[in-house]
Every structure is written in structure tokens, then in C-alpha cells.
Amino acid sequence: MTTQDHGNGRGRGAGPSGGSGARNLTLRTLSAAVLAPIVLVLTYADGWLFLALCAVAAGGILWEWIHLIADRGGPRVLAVGLAALLAAFVLTGAGQPGAAVSAIAAGAVLAGALGARSLGAAVRNGGLWAAGGVVYAGIAFLSPALLRRDPQWGFIGLLFLFATVWATDIFAFLCGRAVGGPLLLPSVSPNKTWAGAIGGLAGGIAAAVAVAYASGVRFAAAAGLMGLLLSILAQAGDLFESAVKRRFGAKDASRLIPGHGGLMDRLDGFLVAAFAALLIGIARQGMDAPARGFLLW
């Protein structure tokens, strides 16, 4: 679910006759129609092309994070984070996922130390925010990259994630727009509603079960429960990013994607859900088959 203030359909101009809401919905639809096929094709292609997609997205997220928290001192922190992401990209492509994780961890430590000096005057706990940005971007890269390494279930696992998170996003928007009602967490996001959250859960579960069934994954009930968990986490990731933006007085992370805001706005829920799926998969099947670990029960 996207984290812009109109995410659950209660944003300014979001009503049926709101001109700005209609224009924004058109932009969102057109952006998704262009980006989704590209993502799916590169995910299917795998290899360096897919890793490059993940790395570019993670680099954009890091840039948005650093730009969000500070205007001064940010370039040096950004350079350290980008170097860590580049190292993780090369190491993952070379079949060294453990070393890639270590590269992100080292980058976070270095960025934290640098941020404490260069951002401390402008940002409270600047070191923690700098390190957190590298970790956040690192998760955005490593989660899909490592899930896709599963030779048998990698593509299906990511398709499962895409469908669950995208359906959560779409149904949350539509249900929030149509029903409205009480706000979900007004102190964090002033426009997300309980109706949108519940609609998002229903859509996410339905999409998860549909992909599992179409892919020949047994135990539809387990797929539904996994869809429920990932949908909840996707919405939690959405709220987390909303809280970060509110902390720094921003509405959108950037304006890179028409109708959606920035990469953080578009991928906040996905990266949290993908990270959870990766951890579950590694715990059950190890680093070489994480998609199988979270899909097959």
C-alpha cells in the first residue's frame, strides 16, 4: 500500500467528483501500467538484469532517505551507502549472499559513524538515521535479490509477493475511497481508514491464494495465512514510512513516480513483506531456497 496521504482514499480531492483525485488516480494507473510489466519481465529474466533492477531501486530509496533527513552532510553518507549497495550487488551476483549481507552491515556502521559527525548538528540522532537508511535500502535490495536466487521457486515466490502487496494496495485504496469511516492511525497517517486496511487484507489474501493455486502450491489455507501475514506487514511498512515522513515534515519521499511519489512511497510495504518472507524462508530452508521455505508448508 502506498504511503501518500491519499493512500486510503480520503486525501484532498479524493472524492468521486474531486478533479485532483481523478487526475492522481489516472497518473497512478498509468505509472503502474508502465512499471509493472517491466518489473515482471526483469524478475522472470533473473540474472544481472534483475539484480540491477533491485540495486537501482535500493539506490533510489537510499537517496530519498538521505534527502529526507538532511540537506547538509548527506552526500558523504549517501556515497558510503551507495558503495555498500554496489558491493552487495556484485557479491550477490557472484553467488556470495552472506558477504553481501556483511557489506550492507559494514556500510550501515560506516554511514552511522559519518552521519553522527556530519548530520549531528542538523538532525537529532543523525548517526542512527544515517545507518537506518543504509539498512532500509539494503533490505530493499537483499530481500528480492536473495529470494530470486531460489532456482525452483524464486520467480513464483516473488510473484506471490507482488500479487499480495499490489492487491493490498489496490483494495485498500478502493475500499478506503468507497467506504471511508474511522481513521486507522491518525497520529501517523491522517487519511488511512480501517475500511481501507480491512479491504487491503481481503485483497491480499485473495491474491495470495490465487497465485498459489495457479502455481500448483498445495495447502491453500497455508497460502492464505501467509498472504494475511504479508498483507499486514505491508501495511505496517506503509505506516512506518508515513511516520518517517511525518517526522521530517514531508508528504512524499520524492516525485520520481507520477501519482505515487517516490520509490519509498511505492516500495515501503513490499520491502517489509519481502524481508519477512526472506527471514521465514531462510529459517525453514536455508539461504539457497528461501522462496521454497516461505511458500511450501
N, C-alpha and C positions, 0 to 999 in steps of 0.2 A: 504494500500500500504506500503510495507516495506521501510525502510529509508536508506538502504545501498546505497552506491554511484552508484551501478549499477541498482538502482530501476526502472529506465525508459529505460533500455536497452542500455545506452550509456557508461557504465562502461568499464574499461580496459579489453580487451578480449571479449567484448560483441558481437562482430560481428559474422556473421554466421560461419566463419572459425576460430574464436578465441577458442583455446583449453581450456583456463582457464574459459572463459564464458560458454562453453559447460559443463565443469565439475561442475561449480557452479550451472547451471540450473538443472543438474542431482541431485545434493545434495538438492536443494530447493524442487524438485519434490518428492524425497524420504522422506524428512523430513515432508512435508505436507501429504504424503500418510500415514505416521505413526501417526502423531499427530491429524489430522482432525477427524478420526474415534473415537479416544479416547475422544476428546472434545465433539463430538456429543453424544456419548453414556453416558458420565457423565452428560451432560446437560439434556438429556432425563431422566436419573435416578433421578436427583434432590436430595434433602436432603443434608445430611452432606457430601456425596461424592462430589457433585457439589460445595458446599461451600469450601471444602478442595482444589479442583482444583483452584478456584478463589483465595484462600488465598495463595497457593503456588506460583501461577503466580505473585501475587502482591508482595509477599516477594522477589521473584527473581528480579522484577523490582526495588524495593527499594534498594536491594544490588547493582544492576548495577548502579543506580543513584548515590549512595554514593561513590562507587568505581570510578565513572567517575569524580566526582567533587573534590575528595581529597583522598590522600593516608594516611594522618595522621589525627587523631582525628575522623575518620569515624566510627570506631567500636562502640563507645558510642552513636553516633547519630543513627546508624543502630539498636542498641539494643532498643532504645526508639521507633523507628518506627515499629520494628517488634512486640513489646509489644502492640502497638496501633492496629496493624493489627490482632493480636491474640485476643484481646478484641473484636474487631469488628466481627471477625469470630464467637466467642462464642455468642455474643449478637444477631447477625443476625439469627443464628441457633435457638436461644431461642425465636425468634419472637419479638425482640426489635430493629427494624431498626433505630428508632430515636436515641436510645442510642448508636448504632453502629456508626452513623454519628458523634455523640458527642465524641466518643472515638478517632476517626480519627482526629477530630479538636483539641482535647486536646494533642494528640501525636504530631501534627504539631507544636503547640505552644511550647511544651517542647523541641522538636527537634530543633526548631529555636533558643531558648534561649541557648541550649547547643552548637549548631553549631556556634553561634556568638562568643562563648568563645574558642571552640576547633578548629574551622576551620578558624577563622578570620585572622590569620597570613598567611595562605596559600591560602585562597580563598576570593576574594573580595565579600562582602555581603554574607559571609558564612552562617549566620543565615537564610537569605531568601532562599538560595539554599537548606539548610537542611530541612526547613519547607516545601518548594516546593516539595521535594522528597517524603515526607510523604503524602502530599495531592495528588500527582500524583499517587502513589501506592494505596492510599486509594480509589481514583476514579476507578482504575483498579479492585479493589475488589468489591466495593459497587455497581457499575453500573450493572454488570451482576447478582450479587447476589440478588439485590433488584428487578430487572426486572423479575427474575425467580420466585420470590415469588408470582407473579400473578397466582392464581390457574388454571385459564382457558386459558389464553393467554401467559403465561410466556415462555413456550417452543417455541411456534410459533414466539413470539417476538424476542427471541434470534436467532432462525433460520433465521428470516428476516435480522437481523443484520449481522450474519455470512455470509450469501449469498451476501449481499450488499457489505460488506467490502472486502470479498475474491474476488468477481468478480471485484471490483475496482482495487485491487492489481494485479490480473492476466491480465486484459485487459490493464492496464497502462503499465505493463512490456512488453506485446506483441506488443502493438501499438508503444510504445517508441522504442522498438528494431527494428521493421519493418520500421517505418517511419522516426524516428529521427527528425531533424528540430530544430527550435529555442528552447532555454532553457526556462524553466518555471520561475525559480528564481535562477539565477546562484550565487548570493551572499550568498545563503543558501545551495543550493544543486547543484553541478556543472554538474549533469547528467540527471536531470529530465526535460522532454520536455513538450511542450504544446500538442503535439500529444499524449503522454502518459496520460496526465491529462484528455484530452477530451475522449480518449478511455476508461479510467477508469470510467468516468462519465457515458458513454453509457453502459458499462458493469454493473455498479452498479444499474442503473435504470432498466435495463432488468431483472437482478436477483431479485430485489425487487418486481417487478410486477409479475414475475413468481411464487415466493413464496407466495405472497398474493393471487393470483388466485388459486394456488393449495391448499391453506389452507382455501378457502371459504371466504376470506375477501372481502367485497364489495368495490366498488369505486376504480377501478384500477388506475384512474387518481390521486387520493389522495396517493395511494401507490407509484406511480411513483414520485410524488413530494417529498414524504418522502425519497424515495431512492435517489433522486437528492440531497436533503439536507444532508443526512448522508454520501453520497459519497464525497461531497465537504468537509465536516468536517473531514472525514477520511483522505483525502489528506492534509488538514490543520494540522491535528495531526502529520502526517508524516513529514511535513516541520518544525513543531515546534521541534520535536525530532532531526531532522537534524541540526537545529540551535543550540540546546543544545550541541550536539556532536561537532559541529564546534567550539563552544565557548571554549570547553576544549580539542580541538585538537585530537578527536577520530574519527575513521572511523566507528566502530561498538561499540555498548554498551557492548558486550562481545562476546564470541564464544560458547555459550551454545547450539545453534541450528545450525547444519551444513547447510551451504548455506544461512542462514538468519541472522546470527549474534547472537544477544541476544533477550531476551524477550521484551525489549523495542523496538527493531527493528521490531519485529513481531507483537506487540500489540499496537503500538503507534496510528495507525489510528482507530483501534477498540475501544480503551478505550475512545477516544474523541467522536466518534459516539454514543457509548453506553451511555455515560454521557448525551449527548444532548437528546437522546431518553428517558432516565430516567426523566430528568427535564420536558420534554414535557408531558410525561405520568403522572407524579405527578401533574402537573398543571391542567390537564384535568380530571383525575380520582382519584387522591389521592395516598397515599403510598401503599395501598393494591392492586391496579390494574393498575400499571404504564404501563405494556405492552399493555393492552387494550387501555389505553389513547393515546399512540402514533400510534397504529395500526388502530383503528376504528374511522372513521370520519363521 
